[in-house]
Amino acid sequence: MRGVSFVVNQGELVAMLGPNGAGKTTCISVLLGLRKPTAGQARLFGLQPTDRRARSRCGVMLQESGVPDTLTVGELVELFGSYYPHRMPPERAIGLAGLESQSKQQAGKLSGGQRQRLYFALAVAGDPEVIFFDEPTVGMDVESRRLFLQSIRDFSKQGKTILFTTHYLEEADQLAERIIVIDRGVLVADASPQEIKSRVVAKQVSFVTPAPLTQADFAGLPVSNLTIEDHRVRLFSNAPEALLRELFRRGVDVSDLQVVGADLEEAFISLTHQAEKQMAP
Amino acid sequence: MSTATTQAMPVAPIGRMLWMETRAKFVARLRNLAFTVLSLGLPVMFFLLFNAIFGSLQAAPGVSTAKLILVSYATYGVGNVMVYNFGIGLANDRGRKLDLLQRATPLPPFVATLAYVIGALIFALLSLILLGVVATVIGGVRLDVGTWLDLTWRLMLGSFPAIGLGMAIGYGSSPNAAPALANMVYLPMLFLSGIFVPLKQLPSTIQHIGSVLPTYHYAQLAWKTIGLNDESTLVALAWLAGWSIVLFALTIRLYRLDQDKKFS
């Protein structure tokens, strides 16, 4: 990771968005004191993330973690609650996770979705002020996911600070007030969902020209990620109609024209490209 | 985050954490059938088997072989609990990344480790009581209460090298490799130390190898209770303390390697 810097304030609901392998988990691990950064620092409540006083105010749901299979949901929630100074009644944490009917079941006998909800119950068992969720909805079915997102929303309304990672733009958009976009270890954007979406909805445009064009032919036009291979031109644009109108006006002859909505992966590429351009003088 | 809130930041009391963690570790082990059978059932089964075959012999003037077998399998049993509890238990915790999740909570690592040790000691005590009851009721082998108490503190105190060995295996191997490694290291040590077969019946080279192993000195410590020891309690304890230092140093080294791999 390089040059990632941000502050999350009390009561915020923040999504960290990025494709797989972007560095989201690394970022969360540094914030939780599970990994030491080679340079730079992370602080929780102004303390080292490894400080027990700071950890006593944080709940965590990691992407990869496990609990002993032979303990029941109730026992585990009670156990994790005991690590914290102001735990909530175990029944409440189990209720928030929607696991009332599984509370006497051993963890090893839960389904994948129920297991995720158990980890949610463990994260909130200590009634923390800040909660970190790393890819919380991975492996959940549609209904579990809906319930889960609702739990996060309810938690946020109680004034809790929440930071969660996801690779679904839709999920970040539905839930968060602020989205931090990370790609390949670089902070690409830190803005409201509306702003991110307006930047992300770039269309991918591709066409063939009779004579090869050069980068100079696109000077001043609303394009990003421009690639030219012989006669084939590929680019991203937020305003493809205006772009094509301008190209036609300049007398560029176009064939095999395709304009498609960019998927998230491509949108990240376009965002990264914008970020690189902003950084360059 | 807001710096105004750094004053008065409470943490949970260590005592309650330790109690909850110890109870959870103990209950989780007890419900693990493979572990329970291995560590409670095997010593009892071996004792009954060998007692039926050799129990009526005389190990030494005035001491029946039955008593020797009982004390030997009590030693095996307690060592067993330690090696498997830590060897397989820690490897499994690492495999399922429980250590990672707990590391992100306010639970201090030393409390988790202490809970592990206390839980194992209780389990070892349980194995000793079970063997005692079976030996008395079914095997008809009687030790007086004083001998049992003497044996208990010796087996508990002398089990630290076994804890060290178990932890080294737990931090140094994967969940799949740990059971095999534990058996491949621990079982030959028992054979070479005179716990399964009297050492004097083995070739002298093997006797020499055997007499430096921690299991040999552990057995010597235990056999003192029935007067069948070849070295004094003090010498045995010194050897066991030395082995503890070596094995815990190895554990710390392997633990650091594991942490480096995971957290940097």
Boltz contact constraints between the chains, C-beta under 6 A:
constraints:
  - contact:
      token1: [A, 10]
      token2: [B, 2]
      max_distance: 6.0
  - contact:
      token1: [A, 32]
      token2: [B, 104]
      max_distance: 6.0
  - contact:
      token1: [A, 34]
      token2: [B, 263]
      max_distance: 6.0
  - contact:
      token1: [A, 35]
      token2: [B, 263]
      max_distance: 6.0
  - contact:
      token1: [A, 36]
      token2: [B, 264]
      max_distance: 6.0
  - contact:
      token1: [A, 45]
      token2: [B, 1]
      max_distance: 6.0
  - contact:
      token1: [A, 45]
      token2: [B, 5]
      max_distance: 6.0
  - contact:
      token1: [A, 45]
      token2: [B, 6]
      max_distance: 6.0
  - contact:
      token1: [A, 46]
      token2: [B, 3]
      max_distance: 6.0
  - contact:
      token1: [A, 46]
      token2: [B, 6]
      max_distance: 6.0
  - contact:
      token1: [A, 52]
      token2: [B, 11]
      max_distance: 6.0
  - contact:
      token1: [A, 52]
      token2: [B, 106]
      max_distance: 6.0
  - contact:
      token1: [A, 53]
      token2: [B, 9]
      max_distance: 6.0
  - contact:
      token1: [A, 53]
      token2: [B, 11]
      max_distance: 6.0
  - contact:
      token1: [A, 55]
      token2: [B, 106]
      max_distance: 6.0
  - contact:
      token1: [A, 56]
      token2: [B, 11]
      max_distance: 6.0
  - contact:
      token1: [A, 56]
      token2: [B, 106]
      max_distance: 6.0
  - contact:
      token1: [A, 60]
      token2: [B, 104]
      max_distance: 6.0
  - contact:
      token1: [A, 62]
      token2: [B, 101]
      max_distance: 6.0
  - contact:
      token1: [A, 64]
      token2: [B, 97]
      max_distance: 6.0
  - contact:
      token1: [A, 65]
      token2: [B, 97]
      max_distance: 6.0
  - contact:
      token1: [A, 65]
      token2: [B, 100]
      max_distance: 6.0
  - contact:
      token1: [A, 65]
      token2: [B, 101]
      max_distance: 6.0
  - contact:
      token1: [A, 66]
      token2: [B, 96]
      max_distance: 6.0
  - contact:
      token1: [A, 66]
      token2: [B, 97]
      max_distance: 6.0
  - contact:
      token1: [A, 66]
      token2: [B, 98]
      max_distance: 6.0
  - contact:
      token1: [A, 67]
      token2: [B, 98]
      max_distance: 6.0
  - contact:
      token1: [A, 68]
      token2: [B, 28]
      max_distance: 6.0
  - contact:
      token1: [A, 70]
      token2: [B, 28]
      max_distance: 6.0
  - contact:
      token1: [A, 70]
      token2: [B, 31]
      max_distance: 6.0
  - contact:
      token1: [A, 70]
      token2: [B, 32]
      max_distance: 6.0
  - contact:
      token1: [A, 71]
      token2: [B, 28]
      max_distance: 6.0
  - contact:
      token1: [A, 79]
      token2: [B, 20]
      max_distance: 6.0
  - contact:
      token1: [A, 79]
      token2: [B, 24]
      max_distance: 6.0
  - contact:
      token1: [A, 82]
      token2: [B, 16]
      max_distance: 6.0
  - contact:
      token1: [A, 82]
      token2: [B, 17]
      max_distance: 6.0
  - contact:
      token1: [A, 82]
      token2: [B, 20]
      max_distance: 6.0
  - contact:
      token1: [A, 83]
      token2: [B, 12]
      max_distance: 6.0
  - contact:
      token1: [A, 83]
      token2: [B, 17]
      max_distance: 6.0
  - contact:
      token1: [A, 83]
      token2: [B, 105]
      max_distance: 6.0
  - contact:
      token1: [A, 83]
      token2: [B, 106]
      max_distance: 6.0
  - contact:
      token1: [A, 83]
      token2: [B, 107]
      max_distance: 6.0
  - contact:
      token1: [A, 84]
      token2: [B, 12]
      max_distance: 6.0
  - contact:
      token1: [A, 85]
      token2: [B, 10]
      max_distance: 6.0
  - contact:
      token1: [A, 85]
      token2: [B, 11]
      max_distance: 6.0
  - contact:
      token1: [A, 85]
      token2: [B, 12]
      max_distance: 6.0
